[in-house]
Amino acid sequence: MLDTTLIFLRHAETKKDPLANASTWDLSENGRRQAKEIAEIPIMNSVDAIYVSEECKTALTAEPIARKIGKEIQPMSFFNEVRRGDKFLSMDDFELEKARQLSDLSFGAFGGESGLEALDRFKKGISMVMEKNDGATVLIVTHGTILNIYFADLLGALEELPDRWSKTAFCAYGIMKSGRVMRDIV
């Protein structure tokens, strides 16, 4: 497990649909371009395995990479975003709820799981992937909130979560090798 490289990728920009659950949202036209562009980054050529969350936007983001390198996309619930309710919030209400979620990791925002519960789930998924892919380079396509919680935890920067989250672009990626952060997600 010491030589395993994990590349964490936030999904591409989505096309928001207030009538549908966020987990079913498609990529926007810009998001499709972003997914194609990220597939051209040289490190993606070294990927041995691709894992995504169960949300279609992560698989859609990974598709150009998977096609290019001839790898199968493997969905895992461990890499889902922090679980949220079905209600579509206005941008202002969303921002308020997100700010509270990021400043209090024990708070279950949007009627869902807390940041701490999500972090524990995510870490279990990482452990499983590391055991299964010893010495490999693994791509994990997931979501902005859980990625920021995970990286902030690794870097001892949990108090910086709201600021970190606001600076994380679609298709931002971070790298962890041998258990150390080599490239931050922010």
N, C-alpha and C positions, 0 to 999 in steps of 0.2 A: 504493500500500500504506500510505501514511502516514495515511489517514483510516479505515482498516479498524478496526472494533471487534470484538473477540472476547469472547464471554461463555462462560466455562468453568463447567459444571455437573456436580457429582458426582451420580451416580445416586441414586434413592430407596432407602429401606430394602428389603432383600431378605428372602425367606423361605429360610433356610438348610436345605439338604437334604444330609445326610452321604452319601447314596447317589448323588448326582449331582455332576458337575464344577461348580465355582462359576460357570463361564462360562454355564451353562444355568439358573441360579437365577431364579425368578420374583420379582416384588415381593410384599412382605407386604401385608396390608390397610392398615396404616399407610403403607407405601410408596406405595400407590395414591392415598391421600389427599394425601400429600406432593407427588406428581406433579401432581395437580389444582390444589393450592394454588400451586405454583411457576408454573403457567401463567397465573395471575392477576397476577403481578408486572408492572407497567407496561412495564418494559424488554423483556419478551418480545414485546410487540406490534410492536417495531421490527425483529425478526429477519428477515433476508432469506434465510438458508440454515441448515439444521440438519444437523450431522454427529454421528454416534454411533460408539461402538466396535462390534465384531462381537458383543458379548455382549448377549443379549436384554434384560437389565435396563436398559441405557441407552436402547434403543429404546422400551421400555415407559414409561420416565420422560419421554421426549420426545413421546410420542403426544398427550397433552392439549394441548401447545403447538402441535404441528404441525396438529392438527385446528382449533384456534382461529384460527390465522393462515393456514391453507391452504397449508402448505409440505410438501414431500416430505422424508422422513428418509433421509439418505445414510450408510450404514455405511462406515467406513474402518478397516482393521486398524492403521493408525498410532496410533489412539486407544485401542487395547486396554490393559488393565491390564498392569502388569509381569508378564510370562509366568511362570506357576507350574506346578508339577506337578499331578497328579490327586488326590493323597492328601488326605483330609480329616483335619485335625489337631484335637486337643482345643483348647479356648480357650487353655489355658496354653501348649501347644506352639506354637500360632499366634502368640501374643503374643511369645514368645521369638524365634521366627524373624523376625517382623516387626521387632522391635527391632534385631536384628543387620542386617537388610536396610537399615534406615533410618540406621544408624550407620556402615555400610560399603557405600557405593554400588558397590563393585566385587564384592561378594558376590552370587552367584546364589541367592537365597533360594528355598525350596520346590522345589529342583531346576530352577529356571528361569533366566531372564535376569537380569543385574545391573541395578541402578538406573541405572547409566551407559549401558548398552545401551538400556534403555527410554527414557531421556531423549533420546538421539540419535534413536531412531525417532520419538518424539513430536514433536521439533523439525522433522523432515523433513515430517511431516504438517501441522504448522502452516504451514510455508513453502508447501506445495502449496495449502492452503486460502487463504492470503493472496494468492497469485498469481491464483487463480481467482475471488476475491471482492473485488477491489480497491474500496475505498470502501464496502463493505457492512457490515452488522452480522451476525455469524455466531455461532450457538450451537453449542458442542461439548460433548456430554454424554459423560462419561467416568468415571474411577474415582479414588478417594481417594488411593491411593499415588502414581500417576503425576502427578496434579495437584499434590500436595504437593512432589514432587521438582521439577517444572517451576517452580512459583511460588518455591520456596526458591532455585532456581538463578537466577531472574530478580532476586530480592531480595537475593542474596548471603547467604542464611540457611541454607545446607546443614547447618551444625552444629546447627540447631534442628529438624531433621526429625522426630525421635521425638515431640517436644512438639507440633509443628504437626499431625502426623498424628492424634494423640490428641484434638485439638480440632476436627477437621473433621467437621461433621455431615453426614448424608445430605441431599442437595439443597442443600448449600452452593454458592455461586457466587462467582466472581471475574471481574473485567473488565480487559481490556487494550485500550488505545486508542493508536494511533500508536506501538506498540511499548513503551508504558509501562503499568505496573500502576496501574490507577485504583481497583481494589477487590481486596483480597487474598482468597484462598479461605478463609483461616482467620478 
